Amino acid sequence: MDYHVYKRSRDAAWEFLIDNDIRSLPVTFSQICRDHDISLMRYLGSGFFKENERGISYIKDDRFNILVNGADDTNVQRFTIAHELGHIFLGHLDEGNTIHTRLSGTRDAPKSKAEYQAERFAMGILAPACVLWGADIRRAADIERICCIPHEEALIRVERMRLLYKRNSFFRIAA
């Protein structure tokens, strides 16, 4: 994916953390959703979500809504909520789209720009690189436990952190 696409989602995640006064991990969503008048719901029944669907964000009656698959593990639900918040805060629903769906296995399948950005945004708010660096958290198991994210996502984050450590790229502003 284009670096500018990555940078937009990374920067949006930083702005989200600052604007919502996030000061501790794991990030909680209930107050954030109330503050932004976003309806957050879990669907526990069967028949609504397809086998690989994790959640959706949509607009109804001029209000943003997030619906997650309540059958998923709690950490998967958290990542899904963060992903759907990405669609909302990156303006994907304002660009003429009224619905976005998060699918399982999205990292293995080709993604649209919007899906890539929402995944990056979710990682950026749930496991911020600068916080992991500042706390010297380097193991996937620790990232998973502290940030309450799925193991698969913690493995992805630890690989990204290795690259950032190798580059020594923390707190640098790119031109």
N, C-alpha and C positions, 0 to 999 in steps of 0.2 A: 504494500500500500504506500502511497505517496507520503513523504515526510510531513508535508503540510497538513494532511488529513490526520496523521498521528498527533502532530503538535496541537491542532485545534482541540482534539479530545483531551489531551494531557492538560492543556491550559484551562479548559472548561472545568476539569476535575479540581484543579487548584482553586479556581474562583469559587466553585461550589463549596469546597471545604472552608474557605475564608468567609464567604457570604453567610454560611449557615453556622458559623462559630463552632466548627467541629474541633474539639480539643482532646479527644480521647478515642481509643480503639477498644472494642469494635464500634463502628458507626451504627447508630440507631436511626430508624427511619420514621417512627410514628410522629414525633414532633415536627420533623422536617416536612412531612406530608401535610400535617395540619397547618403549619405556617404558610404553605404554598397552595392551600386549598386543593390538594390532590387526594382523591379517594383511593385508599389502599385496601384491597380485598383479597381473601384467599378462597379459592374454590376447592371444596373437599369432596364433591360428588364425582360421579363418573359420567362420561359422555360428552363433556364440553371440550376438554383438551384432547388433542390427538396424542398418540403415544410419545412423540418426541417434542411436544410443546411444553415449554416451561412457564410462559406468562405472556401477557399482552399489555400494551398501553393504548389508550384510545381517548377520543374526545366525545363527550355526550353532554348535551345541554350546556355547552361552553365551559365544561369542567374536565380537567385531566383525570383519568382513571387508570389505575394499575390493578390487574388481576393476576395473581400467581397461582400456580398449581400447588395446592395444599398437600398433595400426596408426596411432593419432593422433600428431601432432607432439608432441614432448617437452613443450613449453609448455602444450599443451592437456591432456596427461596430468597435469601438475602442477596445473593449475586444477581438473581433475576430482577429483584426490585431495583438494585443499583443500575442494572442494564436499562431497565425501562425508564428510570429517572434520567439516564443519559439521553434517551430519545426525546424526552420532554425538554430538558435543559439545553440540549444542542439544537433545539428548534425543528427537529424532524417531523413532529406532528403539525407544526405550523406551516410546513412547506407543501401544503395541499394534501398531505397524507392524514388520514384519520385513525389509522391503526398500525401498530407494529407488533410482531410476534417474536419471542425469543425461543429458539429451537435448541434442543440438546445437540451436542456434537458440532456446534457452529464453527469451532476451530478447525475441524477436519474438512469442512465443506467450503467452497468459495463463498465469500461474503460480499455483500454490497458495501459501499462506503458507509452508509448509515449504520449497518450492523457492526462493522469493524469499529466505528467510533463509539458506539454504545458499549461494546465489550471493553474497550480501552478506558472509557469513562468509569465504568464499574470498577475496574481494577484500580484506577487512580484514586477513587474515593474510599475504597475498602482497604487497600493496602498501599498507601502512599509511599513512593520510593524514598522521599526525603525523611519520613518518619522511621521507616525500616532502617535506613542508613544511620540516623541519629541514635537509634536504640541498638545498633549493631546486631540486628536480627538477620541471620543468613541462612537458616535451615527452613526447608519447606514445612516441616512439622510445626515449627514455631510460628511461621506466618499463618498457617492454617488455624492454629489454636488462638493466637492473639487477634487476628483479623476476622475470625469466624467466616472463612471462605472455604469453598470446596477444595479437596486435596489437589485435583487437577489444576485448578487456578493457582494454588500455592506453588506448585511445581513450575508453572509458567512464570510466576512472579520471581521465583528464586533464580531462574535462568536470566531474566531481564536484569536482576540485581547484579549478577555476576558480570554481565556486560558493562553495566554502569560503573562497577568497581574497577574493572579493567581500564575503562576510559577515564576514570576519576572525574566523572562529569557532573558531580553534584553541585548545585547552586551556581551553575554557569548560565549566563544569558547568551543565547545564540544570536548572531547578527541576522 
